Amino acid sequence: VRTFFGLHPNVVALGLTSFFTDISTEMLVPVLPLFITATLGASVASLGLIEGIAECTASVLRLVSGRVSDAFGHRKPLLVAGYGLSGVCKACMALAATWPVMLGMRFGDRVGKALRTPPRDALLADSSADADLGRAFGVHRAMDTFGAALGPLVSWWLLARWSALGTEGYRRVFLISAIPSALAV
């Protein structure tokens, strides 16, 4: 198997995938609370409900996804489905007119995260020699974290250019977040 800097190509590919996914995801972090409360007119309690359900979903469904990944034996279909579902849901957030619709999109986004995380970690482990597991996971986490750091900066940069649009700029950020998400898939 050809390696890139001593790493299996799957490790590099999954690192890049996480990099682009985290740019997309973290672009929305500073925008979501303002969009849900200011644009959609939802209460802070509704915002808490949306985020609580979304994160609980991501945590609980990982148990199921891990078992399915192990039973199925093929990791890539779950990865593609998970990354794809998250990307579609993030882009569709731009169309949300009510907070329950946003709840559905956040739920779908986090279902995608739950689908992809266990098979991704298993594929990282499957693609690395025991002696290289720490390095493989370290490289992956570094790329993921770098994407997470860039995401809010991209969002800030975009919103600074669209300040005249007011809350409509938030919808544009959702749509633009689909670009790195599509690159990840």
C-alpha positions in Angstrom: 0.0 0.0 0.0 1.4 3.4 -1.0 1.8 5.7 2.0 1.8 9.5 2.3 4.5 10.6 4.8 4.4 7.2 6.3 0.6 7.2 6.7 -1.9 5.0 4.9 -3.9 6.9 2.2 -7.1 6.3 4.2 -5.7 8.2 7.2 -4.8 11.2 4.9 -8.2 11.0 3.2 -10.1 10.9 6.5 -8.0 13.7 7.8 -8.9 15.9 4.9 -12.5 14.9 5.1 -12.6 15.9 8.8 -10.8 19.1 8.0 -13.5 20.2 5.4 -16.4 18.9 7.5 -15.2 20.9 10.5 -14.8 24.0 8.5 -18.5 23.6 7.4 -19.8 22.7 10.9 -17.9 25.4 12.7 -19.0 28.0 10.3 -22.4 27.6 11.7 -21.6 27.7 15.4 -21.5 31.5 15.8 -24.5 31.9 13.4 -27.0 29.3 14.7 -28.0 30.9 18.0 -28.5 34.3 16.4 -30.3 32.9 13.4 -32.7 30.8 15.5 -33.5 33.6 18.0 -33.3 36.8 15.8 -34.3 35.5 12.4 -36.7 32.7 13.3 -38.0 34.4 16.4 -37.5 31.4 18.7 -37.0 31.6 22.4 -33.8 30.9 24.1 -35.5 27.8 25.6 -36.2 26.6 22.0 -32.6 27.1 21.2 -31.6 24.9 24.2 -34.1 22.3 23.1 -32.8 22.2 19.6 -29.2 21.9 20.7 -30.0 19.4 23.5 -31.8 17.1 21.1 -29.1 17.4 18.4 -26.2 16.6 20.7 -28.1 13.8 22.5 -28.9 12.2 19.2 -25.3 12.3 18.1 -24.2 10.6 21.3 -26.8 7.9 21.6 -26.9 6.9 17.9 -23.1 6.3 17.9 -23.8 3.1 19.8 -26.0 1.9 17.0 -23.7 3.1 14.2 -20.7 1.3 15.8 -22.6 -2.0 15.9 -23.9 -1.6 12.4 -20.5 -0.8 11.1 -19.0 -3.9 12.8 -21.8 -6.1 11.6 -21.8 -4.8 8.1 -18.0 -4.9 7.8 -17.9 -2.1 5.2 -17.1 1.2 6.7 -17.2 3.5 3.6 -21.0 3.4 2.9 -21.8 4.6 6.4 -19.1 7.3 6.2 -20.5 8.6 2.9 -24.0 8.5 4.2 -23.1 10.2 7.4 -21.1 13.0 5.8 -23.6 13.4 3.0 -26.6 13.6 5.4 -24.9 16.2 7.5 -24.0 18.3 4.4 -27.5 18.3 3.0 -29.0 19.2 6.3 -26.6 22.1 6.9 -27.3 23.6 3.5 -31.1 23.1 4.0 -30.9 25.2 7.2 -30.8 28.2 4.9 -34.4 27.4 3.9 -35.7 27.1 7.5 -38.6 29.4 8.2 -39.5 28.1 11.7 -37.5 26.8 14.7 -39.1 23.3 14.4 -37.7 23.0 10.9 -34.3 24.0 12.2 -34.7 21.3 14.9 -35.3 18.8 12.1 -32.2 20.0 10.2 -30.0 19.9 13.4 -31.3 16.5 14.2 -30.5 15.2 10.7 -27.0 16.8 10.8 -26.3 15.0 14.1 -27.7 11.7 12.8 -25.1 12.1 10.1 -22.4 12.7 12.6 -23.5 9.6 14.6 -23.5 7.5 11.4 -19.9 8.5 10.4 -17.9 8.7 13.7 -17.6 5.0 14.8 -16.9 3.7 11.3 -14.4 6.5 10.7 -12.5 5.7 13.8 -12.6 2.0 13.0 -11.3 2.7 9.5 -8.5 4.8 10.9 -7.5 1.9 13.2 -7.9 -0.7 10.4 -5.7 1.4 8.1 -2.8 1.8 10.6 -0.2 -0.6 12.0 -0.4 -0.9 15.8 2.8 1.0 16.1 1.3 4.0 14.2 -2.1 4.3 15.8 -1.2 7.3 17.9 0.3 9.1 15.0 -2.7 8.3 12.7 -5.2 9.5 15.2 -3.0 12.5 16.1 -2.8 13.6 12.4 -6.5 13.1 12.0 -7.3 15.1 15.2 -4.9 17.9 14.1 -6.6 18.2 10.7 -10.0 18.1 12.3 -9.1 20.8 14.9 -7.5 23.0 12.2 -10.8 22.9 10.3 -12.7 23.7 13.5 -10.5 26.8 14.0 -10.9 28.0 10.4 -14.7 27.6 10.3 -15.6 30.5 12.6 -13.0 32.7 10.9 -14.6 32.0 7.5 -18.1 32.7 8.9 -16.9 36.0 10.5 -15.2 37.0 7.2 -18.3 36.3 5.2 -20.6 38.1 7.6 -18.3 41.1 7.7 -18.8 41.4 3.9 -22.5 40.9 4.1 -23.2 43.2 7.0 -25.7 45.2 5.0 -27.8 42.1 4.6 -28.6 41.8 8.3 -29.9 38.4 9.3 -30.2 37.4 5.6 -26.4 37.0 5.7 -26.9 34.0 8.0 -28.8 32.1 5.4 -25.9 32.7 3.0 -23.4 31.3 5.5 -25.5 28.1 5.6 -25.4 27.9 1.9 -21.7 28.6 1.6 -21.0 26.0 4.3 -22.2 23.4 1.8 -19.0 23.9 -0.2 -16.5 22.5 2.3 -19.1 19.9 3.2 -19.3 18.8 -0.4 -15.5 18.6 -0.6 -15.5 16.4 2.4 -17.9 13.9 0.8 
